[in-house]
Structures are given as C-alpha cells and as structure tokens.
Amino acid sequence: MTTQRTSRRRIAASAVAVAALLSTAACGGGSGSDSEGKAPGYNAANGKLANASDKKGGTLKFIGTQDADSWDTTRGYYGFAWDFMRYYSRTLITSKPAPGKESSELVPDLAKSKAKISDDGKTYEYELRDGITWEDGKPVTSKDIKYGIERQWAQDVLSGGPIYIKDTLDPDGKYKGPYKDEGGFDAIETPTDKKIVFKLPKRNGDFEQMLAMPSASPVRKDKDTKSKYGLKPFSNGPYKFESYTPNKKLTLVRNPEWKKSSDNIRKALPDKITVTLLTNADEMDKRLINGDYDLDINATGMEAAGRQTALKEHKGNIDNPSTGYIRYAVFPQTVKPFDNIHCRKAMIYGSDHKSIQNARGGPLAGGDIGTNMLPALVPGSDLKYDPYGIAKNEGKADIAKAKAELKKCGKPNGFKTTIAVRNNKQVEVASAEAMQASLKKIGITAEVDEYDGAQTTGIIGNPDVVKKKNYGIIIMGWGPDFPSGQGYGMPLWHSKYILDNGNNNYAMIDDPKIDKMFADAIAELDKDKAAEKYAAINAEVMKGAYYLPFTFEKNIIWRSSRLTNISTTDAFSGRYDYATLGVK
C-alpha cells in the first residue's frame, strides 16, 4: 500500500495558510458550517462539552487509515484503541467521562468505589458492582478480572501491550502466565466472586492508574481464544462485535445484556457503531468533509489539503487540541553507526527542525518545536529545557556542530542509513522527507522506507527486523499511558521493555543508571519530589542523544455536525471521549 506524497514546498506553504486560516477562525471570520447552525463552532469541543444530548439511536460512523495494533485489551497499545475499547470492555476504575483536565480523574467502573488501600500502601482491595454481565448474560466475576490481568504474563503469545501490572506485581518474573500455570498468580486474590485483592511487593503510587488501563480488563477463561482474541473480544460493555475484517471494517452492535444501572460511565447512545478503514488519508478527509462519516478514529490530525478546506469552509466543525504527544525520530543503537553517540548527535544538530515542523503542519497544526522528550501532561516537564539549543536556533540546522560530531564519530564525509516511516500518514512521510533533505546537506544519505502501518508491532517493534532493514532512524510518536514519568517513560527508556516483538524501546536503551533512576522515582511518594526525579531521567535520556524530538503535538481534528456529547479529553490525549458520543 502507498499514500500520495506531498512536496516539501507545498507543505511549507500549507503551514502558512493554516496559520492564517486559524487566525481567521479564532476571530470568527470565514463562512463555515457553524454560521449555518449545523455545527457548534470552532474549538467548541476543545476541552469543553458541545451538543449535549441524551438522544438514543442512529449509527455512529468512524473512519480511519490505521487499524488497531490489536483489539485484544491485553495486546492493544494504540491510544485511539484504548478510547474505543470502552465500548466493549470495562475495568475496575477508569477515567472520568468529562471534558479536558477533569477527565484525568479516576472513578469507579466495575468496582463500587476506588481501592481500599492498606496503611503500608501495598494492598489494594475492591468490591464489584451489582449487575455487571458478559454478553451472554453471565456475571462478570473477580476471577474474570484476575484472569484478564494474568494474560499480561503470556508475552510469548500475547505480545504488544503494556505490562505495568505484570512488572509491578511480579518484578522477578516468577509467574509463568495462565497458559503455563493454571494455578493462577497468588499476588491477586479473589476470596469471593465480588471481591478482588492485589498484594504489591513494593509501594507504587501509580498502581490505580495501571488498573484503569484496558490491559486490566476482565477476560473470561472459556472465551479466551488466545492470539485470535483480538478478532472478536467477548464483551462486558454496552456494545459487542458483530463483524470485523482487519484493515477494512469493524461493526459494533448493542449488547442487550449490558445494564445501564451498573454503568455510570458510558452513555451508550448510538444503536450501531461502524469503523471504515482506508489507506489514503486525503480521501478520508474528503469523506469526512462530505458528511459520509462522523470522525477520524485515529485522531492524528487532518492532512494539509483537508485541513485548509475545513478551516476555510467548515471552521465550526474543527477543534485544535494539544495532544500531550511528542512526535520524534529515534536512533536504534543496534544499527550502525548509531551505536556511536556522536553520530546520533550529528543527526540532532544536522536536522532542520523548522522544516520538519512545517512538514507536520506548522506550529498550530503540528505543534511547537520539540526541545526534549518529556511532554506537558507529565509532572516534571519543562518545555523550555533545550539541551541542544534547538529552539534558540529557531529550529534551523547547526551545520558546523553536526559536521564536528560526524568527525568525532569517524564519519567526516557522512554515511548512509534508512528512515522507517508508516505508509498511511502523509504527515509522517513528509516529516521523513524534510529530515532526509536537511541531512543530505551534511553528507548523510537517508533512504525513506514506507512500511505497512498496520504491521508496526512486527516491523519496527521487532529489533531483529530493524537491524536487518538498517532502520537507523524510526519516526514515531508517544504520549503518556498515564500522567506520570512511569506511565510515559518506562516503555521507551527502561531496559525491561526491550522486547523481541512489540518493542517500544526503539533506541534499545539498556542503561543501569536510568533503570536505577526509575526505581527511585517510582518509590518516591511525594509527588513533587517524584516529578523532579522524572525530570532528571529525561535529562539523562537527552544526554544520550537517543532521540530527536520533532514537535509537542497539536492537531486539527474534524467532528461532524450531527455528533452529540462531544469533547476532547486529557485522559485520551486530546481525542474525543468516544464512549459518550451520540448522533442527531
């Protein structure tokens, strides 16, 4: 599969045009659909609720260019998939269904209340609500929740998802998982079908954040199809899978066994929910603007042509949220010459950061130029921390410093490498091309390889494939799994997270000093002191020159005029809260 390429000249021009259009929109100018009474207005759902309604019925229509890495709650790691999973899966606690910052608050879901925590901070106890059921009418029990969590240990079968709970409860990896040890994990107790107790070996202030993740969802043992579970998960939420063809179509229908009285989170307004998947992002934007679909499930932002049309003619259908994500390039140390820190530094100094920002849509459509790897949603973040002087140089490449670093790494005339980029997002391809052009000026020839974006886990997530394909530069993005340095940085920077498949530590950072810094930060119960420790970890990562941050991301996202109960949320990185949506 391929996507239509956009020239760098056109991208730069579109960034300027978007800035002007956004300025006009902010002032109320232009003739958009809001002036016709069809949409609530520009940024009307950005951190606030628009089109409040309890009306049921209709079909909610998502469209996208990227399928989930997996719809299995244990394996999925894409943020949009976590948002969508609340339709068919529940957890003991979850994010509050509220706009903006308020959504970061944790509230009970399957549980009657938040945890009863022991004085030593090592025991968490929950009692389940009444009336919680599976799609066949059988009750959800504490044993189902335990089994669903235990699946995190089956990494040889169910790779790809977050493993925070696994590493917190079983740091030495003694339990072998439910497929090899049917006796179960003794640190999770289920004294009754309505009670579940977690025994932590060490205190961890983020444990309830981990339990709010989809990977802590219940799975019923007799319905577990192991590696095939993501093709048709068994529902305990208001909707269930009717049909699914990977990379093409997903349809959810109402789960008649779900009881609204047992669920304070989900409105369950539409009768049906569909997801249509394409490979061409420009075509997706056209269909959104045409009214064929309601919103982009991926929510990674409209492409250059689509966003210009939307801002000029339909500004009332547009929101421009910050996402909490960093878009970046990362340099795997297993691919030569990036085992040499000076070669990595040459990439940072030699890249034209302003050009890359423009390729991503400029400061409003793409975000501010990235200066370090800790985003604003994570305590300890300081966006002014700029160890390589990227912002001070207004984003321009520092050719002299780049060439000096090349000389230090023994490559004074440059070298050849490959940039790996997903093939189904023009903005990522454009970022790669902008980086490619600037690196050429310092003698580095970088070939752009557009791989199948639906196969991320097994391509850039497989260190052997990365090395074999000579992927010296990987373009990707990351946001916090939950709002702490642990929830953001562990999968990227901790040696335990180097995996054979489904790897996110693309830089292959295996540094005992960084691992020890994480241990100290996690053990710190004072939130302010913990934030300082995570800031220090970020500084150590930047010192290693493993990453080139592109932008602190902002997006221009579309919402159809018929959507109700729509708002962006911090909990889902600036995406809309899918579980609350309805249609007129």
Disulfide bonds with the S-S distance in Angstrom:
Cys343-Cys409 2.28
